[in-house]
Amino acid sequence: MSEATLSGEGLVAKADTPPESRRLRGNLGVVSIVFMVVAAAAPLGVIGGVVPLGLASGNGAGFPATFIVATVILLLFSVGFTAMTPYVAEAGAFFSYVRQSLGNPVGIGIAFVAIVSYVALEAGVYGLLGPAGSGVVELFGGPTIAWWLVATVAFAVTTYLGYRNIELSSRVLAVLLTAEIAIVAVLDLVIVVRGGDHGLSSGIVNPDAIFSGSLGIGLLFAIISYVGFEATAIFRDEARTPERTIPRATYASLLLIGIFYAITSWALVSAWGDDQAVTQATDSGATFLGDTALRYIGVFGADVITVLYFTSLFACILAFHNVASRYIFALAQQDVLPASLSRPHTKHGSPHTASLLISGVVAVSVLLAVVFQLDPAAQFYTWFAGATTVGIVVLLIATSVAVLVFFAKDRRGQSYWRVRIAPALGLVGLLGSLVLILTNLSDLVGGSNVLAWVIVGLLVGAFVGGIVVGRKVAA
């Protein structure tokens, strides 16, 4: 049993707390962390990309209801996740929770899965950002340029911001996120005030619509849309009073994301009518959001959304870059990786060396996509997003198990609901989601069963490799 000290709301393992010279510095409050996390979820990217897929391939006009289901599952998960927060001293998010409860080898294995998942998504989103940026250039009368040129510029800005203090990144993300939510809120309001195309949709509360088509695929796309919400805990060292800030930011992020997705997807269905919305999403999924905006708020509004779709993807990349860098930093704090990666910048207090390492890996990934002439969206993004989807749900499941094991013998004054019932219900929901994802993984990666198995094998390999490394470190 490690030595412990009373801190905030509970006991924090003092022996696991890294020395001050190897800790990040910052003064993030609830709002700043919420901006970081919601930006990682790329709400406008989800509305423009995932929602049409959910309408077309999932449960049609009932798809908005799946966001409510997904929010409930993740809120149940978060009850146990936040209950354990005061007892986890290090800023390693999932791996710290798993390591605290299930031991160092398993925790390091989960950390390796997390790094692969986050870096894959950061790299893959460049495949969406590049073409979107090219579209913005053309919108303002510029020439047609290669997607990788836009990606290169965005990569340079991300690398610079990742090197600097986290509060600079949070301010950038706050501006971008506020703008994209504002324009979508305007679109939603106009649609609702005008009463939609054939009246406001009832699909979100209609059991016949909710259980129509493929509810499983609909839930799959909904779960994908929340990737990144769990990153609240990774900013522990840079947060004010983390025992209070992290739980509040987690709940606020989930509720904001869930409400935004549910209302906006419902409004988009209403904009066309239940049947026509599905047809439109199936036939013109790539322009579904833009076409809706053009119809209800005119050319100017559609152009603004085109620009903010691009900035939303950039915000997503920046947010995941910060998360991945802090995973590397946290592993180096535990001497799993070279100690040089856990030395914060003397001025900015940032994980600058870890950030540069992540930038190097992403740069190689984008370069390989260009060399092998992969389609930036249909191949590069889709393949990497498939790996991330599986990896993140596995991380959520492992953390749920860690919470249940941690409080199994001693509830530490917490209620049965918070440390037993809610985490168990969340675990059941997550296991069901994983089954759906694995069943449909080949569809997510272009219909290739071989590629689906490669992705699963990569994640399994990362987990096993992490266990091996964790055992060597423990020895």
N, C-alpha and C positions, 0 to 999 in steps of 0.2 A: 504494500500500500504506500503510495507516494505521500510525501508531506503535503499538507494542505493549509490554506489560509482563507480566512473569511473575507469575501470580496463581493460587494453589491448584494445580490439576492441569494447567494449560495456559496458553496465551497468550490474553489478553483484549485486545480492541481498545481502547486507551486513548482514542483520539480520539473514540470513540462514547460514552464514559462522560459522562453529564450532570454538571454541577457539583453540589456537595453541597446547595446551596440549592434545587435543583430535583429532589431525590431524596426518596423516601418513607423513613420510618424504622420499624423494628420489630425484633423479636427472635424471629421464628417458627422453631421447630424442625420436624423431620420430622413429628412427631405432629400439631402444630397445622395444618400445611399439608395433611396427609392428611385431617383433619377437614373443612377447608374444601372440598377437592376431592370427597370422598365425599358430603358434604352437597349439593353442587351436582348430583350424580347422582340425588339424591332416592330412595334405595333403597326406602323403603316406598311411595313413589309409583309406582315401577316395578313392584314386586311386586303392588300393588293395581290398577294400570292397564294396564301394558304386557304383563305375563305372561298375563292372560286373553286379550288380543288375539293374542298369539303362539300360544297353545294353540288358539284358535278359528279363526284365519285362516292360521296358519303350518303347522308340521309336527307339530301335536298333541302326543302324549306324548313325542316326540323333541325338543320345543322346548328343554328345559333344556340339551341338548348344544350348541345354537347359541351359548349364552353362553360355552362353552369355546372354540368356534371364534373368536368375536369377541375374546375375551381374548388368544388367540394372535396374531391379526392386529395388535392394538394393542400387544402386548408387542414384536413385531417392529419396529413403527414406533418404539417408545420406545427401542430399542437405539441407533438412529442419532440420535434426538432428544436423548437424554442425552449421547451422545458429543460433540455439538456445543455443549452447554451451556457448557463452560469458555471458549469462544471468542466468546460473545455477552454483551456487557457490559450491555446495557440490558434493563430488565424489561418487554418488550413481547410476550413469548410468541411466537406464530406469526409475527407481522409482523417481529419482530426477527430471527428465524432466516432468513426469506425475504429480508429486506432485506440482511442480511449476505452472503448467497450470490448472490442474483439481482438485486441492485441496488435503489436507493431507490424508483423508480416502482412496480415490481412489489410491493415490500414494503408501500408505502402502500396500494396497491390491495387487498392481502390484509387489511390492517388495517381498511379500510372494510367489507369483507365480514364480518370478525369482529365489528365493532361492531353491524352490522345483525343478525347471527345471535344474539348474546348478548342484546341489548336486546329482540329479538323474543321470545325464550324467557322472559326475565324478565317482560315484559308479559303474555304468553300464559298463564303459570302462574297469574296472578291469576284467570283464568277457571276454573281448577280449585279454587284456594284458597277463592274466595268461596262457592261451593255447599258445599264441605267444612266451612267455618267455620259456615255456617248450620245444617248438620247437627249440629255440636257444640253449638251454642246450644240446639237443639231437644232434644238428648240430655239436657241438664241442666234441661229443663222450661221453657226460654225460648220466646219467640214466634218465628214464622217471619219472617225478615228478608231483605231483598234482598241478593243476592250482593255487589253493589258496596259496600254498607255495611261488610261484613267486609273487602273488599279495601281500602277506604279506611283502616281502622284498621291493617291489616298494612302498607300503604304508608307510613304515618306512622312506624311503628316501624322499617321498613327504612331510610327516609331518615335517621332519627336515628342508627342504628347505622352506616350508611355514612359519615356525617359524622365519626364518632369514630375512635379508633385501631383498627387492624385486629385487635389482640389481644382487644378486647372482642367483636368479631364472632366470632372463633375460639372464645372461651369459650362464647358462646351456642350456636354450632353444635355444639360438643363435647357439651353437655348434651343437646340435642335428638337428635343422631345416636346417642349412646349409648343413649338411651331406646328409639328405634325399632328399633335392631338387637337390643336385649335382648329386647323383646317378641316379635319375629319368631323369634329364636333359641329362645325358650321354646316357641312354636308348632311349630317344626321338630322340636324334641326330643320333644314329646308325640306328634306324628304318627309319628315313627320308632320310639319306644318301643312304641307301640300297634300298630305294624306296618301302618299305613295301613288302607284299607278292604278291599282284597283282596290284601294283601301289598305290599311295597315295589316301586315301579315299576322296570322294567328298561329303560324307554324311553331313558334317558340314554346307554346303552351298546349299544342294539339298533340295528344298521344299518337294519333294516326300518322301525323307528319314526322314526329320524333322517331318512331320505330319503322319508318318507311326506308326503302333502299337498303343501304348498308350502314347501320348504326355503328358497327365496329370500326369501319374505315373512318367514319365521321369523328368518333372519339379519338382515333389514332391521330388525325390531323389536329384535333383540339389540343391533345397532350403535347404535341410537337411545338405548339405555339407558345408554351410557357417556359421553354428552355432558357435558363439564366436566372430565374427568380431566386434560386437557392444561393446565389452568390452573395447574399447579404452578409453571411458569416465570414467570408473571405476577407472582408474589410475590417475585421475586429480591431486590429492594432491601430487603424486609422480612424476609428469611430470614438465619439464621446460616449462615456459610460456604456460600453458595449452590452452589458447585461440587460439594459433597458432598450438601447437603440436597436440592436439586432432583431429582437422579437417584433418590435413595433414596425420596423422597416419591412420585415418579412410579410406580416399580415397586410400592411398597407399596399405593398407591391402586388401581392396576389389579388386583392380585392380590386385595385385599380385596373390591372390587366384584365381580369375576368369580366368586370362590368363593361369596360371599354369594348372588348371583343364581342360580348353578347349583344350589347345595344347596337353596335355598328353593323354587325353581320345581319341582325334583324332588320335594320333600316335599309341595308342594301337589297335584301330580299323584298321588302316592301316597295322599293323603288321601281321594281320591274313586275311585281306580282309573283306569287309562288311558283307557278309553272314556268313563266317566262324567265325568271331569275335563273332557274336550273338550266334552261336552254341556253341563255346568254353566257353563263359560266362555262358550259360545256363547249360552246362554239367559239367563244372569244375570251377565254380565261385570262390571257395575258393582258388584255386591255379592259377587263371587266370594271375595275375601279375607275379608270380614266373615262370610260364610256358613261358610267353612272354620274361622275362629276360633271362631264360635259352636258349631260341631259338636265341636271338640276341646278348647277351653279355657274354654267357657262364656260367659255374658252379660258378666261382668266383663272378661274378656280381649278380647271383641269390642268392648266400649265403649272400652277402652284403645287398641286399634288404631284406632278411629274418630278419637280425639283425636290420636294420633300421626301418622295420615295427614295431618291438617291441619298439624301442626307440621313434618312432612317437607316439605310444599310450601312452607311459609314459609322453611325452611332453604334450599331450592333457590333461592328468589327472592333471599334475602340473599346467597348465595354468588355468583350471577350478577351481582347488582348490584355487588359488589366487583370482579369480573373486568372488567365493562364500564367501570367508573370508571377502572380502571388502564390499560385500553387508551387511553381518552381522555387520561389523564395522560401516557402514554408518547408519544403523537402530539404533544402540546403540547411535550414535552421536545425533540422534533425540529423544533419551530417549524412543524409542519404545521397545528396549531390555535393559537389565541391563547395567548400565554405565561402569561396569568393562570390558565389551567387546569392549569399545571404547577407551581404554587406550593403546597407542602404546608402544612397547617395548622400554625401556629407551636407549638401545644401538643400536638396529637394526632399530628402527622406524617402525616396522612391526605390523600388527594386530595379534599378537601372540596368544592372548586368543581366538579370533574369529577363528583363524586357527585351534587351538586345538579342538574347538567345532565341526567344520566341520569334522575334522578327526574322532572324536568320532561317529558322525552320519554315516559316510561312513563305519567305522569299523563294526558297528552293521549291516548295510545292507549286507556287504560281508559275515559276520558270518551267517546271516539268510539264505543266498543263499547256503552256505555250509551245514548248518543243514538240510535244506529242499531238498538238493541234486538237485538244479536247474541246468539245463544245462547252463554253463557260457555264451555261445554266443547266442544260440537259445532262451533262456528264460530270464536269468538275464540281459544281455545287451539289447536284443530286447525290452523287456517290459519297461525298464528305458529310452531307447532312444525314444520310442514312446511318453512317457510323456514329455520329453524334447522338441521334435519336435513341439508338440502342444503348449507348454508353450512359447517357444521362438517366434513363429510367433504371438501369442497373445500379447507378450510384444512389438514387432515391430509395430503392429497395434495400440496399446494403445499410443505408443510414437508418431506415425504419427498424431493421433487425437490431442494429446497434443500440437504438433507443430502448427497445423492449428488453434487451439483455441487460443494459446498464441499470434499469430500474426494476429488474425482476425480483431481486431479493430485498431491496430497500427503496421504497418510493421517495425517500428523502423529503417527507412532508408534502409531497405533491398528491393531487387527487387521482383516483383510479381512472377517471376520464382522461386526464392529461397524459398519463404515462403508461396506461394499459389499453383502454378501450379505443380512443381516437387513433393512436399509432397502429393498432391492429387493424382497424377498419381501413386506414390509409394504405397499409401494406396489401390488403386484399385487393383494393382498387388498382394499385400499382402493378401487382402481379398479373391481374387481368389485362392491364394496358400492355405489359410486356409481351404477353401471349399474342395480342392483336398485332403488335409491331412486328414480331418475328414471323407471324403468319403472312403479313403483307409486305415484308421487307423487300422481296424481289421486285414488287411493283414500285416501291420507293426508289430503287436503284436501276430503273429502266428495264425491268423484266428479266434480269439476269440472276438465276439461282446461284451460279458460280460466284458472282461478285458479292451476293448476299452472304454466302458462306465465308468469303475472304474477309468481309467486314467483321463477322462474328469471330473468326479466327484471330484477327488482329487484336480485338478487344480481350479475348481470352489470353492471348500471348502476352499482352501488356499486364494483365492481372497476375498471371503466373510469374512473369519476370519481376514484378514488384514484390511478390511474396519471397522470391529467392533473395532479392536484394535486402528486403527487410530482415530476413533471418541472418544474413551476413552482418548487417549493422548491429542487430541485437547480440550477436555472438561476440 
